[in-house]
Amino acid sequence: MKAQSTIIQFILFFLIGLTIFISVGSLFKYQSDLLRQDVVTASRGLISDYLSSIAVIEYDSCKKCDWINITTSIANTTADYYVEMKFEENSLFVTTQPDSATVRSSASKINESVSLLPSSTSSIQRITLTYDKNKNNIVIQ
């Protein structure tokens, strides 16, 4: 009888310990996921602002040039999410994958003066914004 109570006691303590371990691990995982989402959300906004500022610089720079190219790069991934940027519906969309969350920007209201041609690129490659002053449009490649 005494051996059985020791075994039952051992099993109960093991299950209680395992439950506490899994609970604490889940709490840390949840906190990590929340922090990761905050970082990715902030990153989408920063990338949108960055690309908008490049578009404004292109639009406002060289007054005698027919077209202007600015090539830049963005970190390949942010919190293990890669970023896709595209011009569509005369707006800038910055999407993080794999969660497909998107931020839409008017590209600092430059879309009121310039046509943003439908185009897209991802953070995996170098990003080139081209402004054609003759046609008054900007494309992202």
C-alpha positions, 0 to 999 in steps of 0.5 A: 500500500505504501509503494502505491501511494508513493507511485501515485504521489510521484505521478501527481507531482510529475503531472503538476510540474509538467503542467506548470512547465507547459503553462510558463512555456506557453506564456513566454511563447505568447509574449514572444508572438506579441512582441514579434507582431508589434515589431512587424507592424512598426516595420510596415509603417517605417518601410511605407514612410521610407519609400514615400520619402524616396518618392518625394525626393525623386519627385522634388530632385533634379528638375532637368532630368527626364527620369530618376532612379533611386536604388535602395535595399531593406532588411531581407526579413523583419522578425522572420517576415519578408516584406512585399511593397507594391503600387496599386490603385494609386497607393503604396501597399506594404505587406508582411508575409506570411501573415499577409497584414498590409498597410496602405499609404498615399505615399505622402500624398505624392499620388495627387501629383504623380501616377503610381504605376501598378508594380511590386517588389519584395525585400528579398531583392534590391528596390528601385524607384523610377520616376519618369518626368515625361510621363509623370509616373513612378514605378517600383521594381 
